[in-house]
């Protein structure tokens, strides 16, 4: 019983992943612009929902900018409000 618990704990520790790095912080020349719909689609699900930070690996600052850009693009009908 105790051996099984220790093994499970070791397995759980081994599964931890490396933290994702914000691609916009890494490359300073990248910008988030609402007119670039193709770039915004990368951060959206197939249902046209904005993916959370834990999935995309973005920092809080760039996630806020991304959210505003997606909402502007939706308002101007550059990207759909709902998925297909």
N, C-alpha and C positions, 0 to 999 in steps of 0.2 A: 504494500500500500504506500509506504513512504518512498520507496524507490520509484514507483510510478509517478508520484507527484513531482519528485526531483527531475525526472526525465521530461515531464511536461513543461516544467519551468525552464529547463535548458532549451527545449525546442522553441518556446515562445521568445526567449532572448535571442536566439539565432535568427529568427524571422524578422527582426527589426530591420527596417530599410533605411537607407541613407536619405537624409532630408533633401527635398527638391529645392532647387535654386531658382529664383525669379529670373526669367530670361530677359526681362527689360532692365533689371539691375545689372545683369552680367554684361550686356552689350548696351553701352550708353547711347549709341546712335539710333536705336529702335525707338519708335514713338507709337503711341496708341492714338489712332485717328478714326473717327466715326465713318469717314468716307472709304476706308479700306475694308470693305465687307468680307473679303476673303480671309484677311488676318483675324477679324473678329469671329468668324465661323469656327476657327480652331479652338476657341474657348467656350463653345456652346455645344449642348447635347443635340442628339438627333431630333429631339422634341422642341428645339429652339429655346432651351433654358440655359441660363448662364451657369457654367460649372463653378463649383465652390473652390476656394483657395486650396483646400487639402487635396483636391484632385489636380488642379493646374500647377500648383507649386508657386504661385505668385505671392509677392509680399502684399501687405494690407494697402499700402499706398497705391500700387499699380492696379490692384483689384478694384478699388474705388473708381479710379479713372476708367478702367475697362467697363465697369457697370454703366457709367454715365454715357460712354461712347456707344455701347450696345443699345441703350434706351433711345439715344438720338437717332441712330441708324434705323431702329424700328419705327420711330415717329415719321421719318422721311421715306419709309418703305424701301430701304436699301437691303434689309434683311427681313424675313418673315417674323410675325409675332407668335405664330404657332408652327409646329413641325408638319411634316407631310403625312 
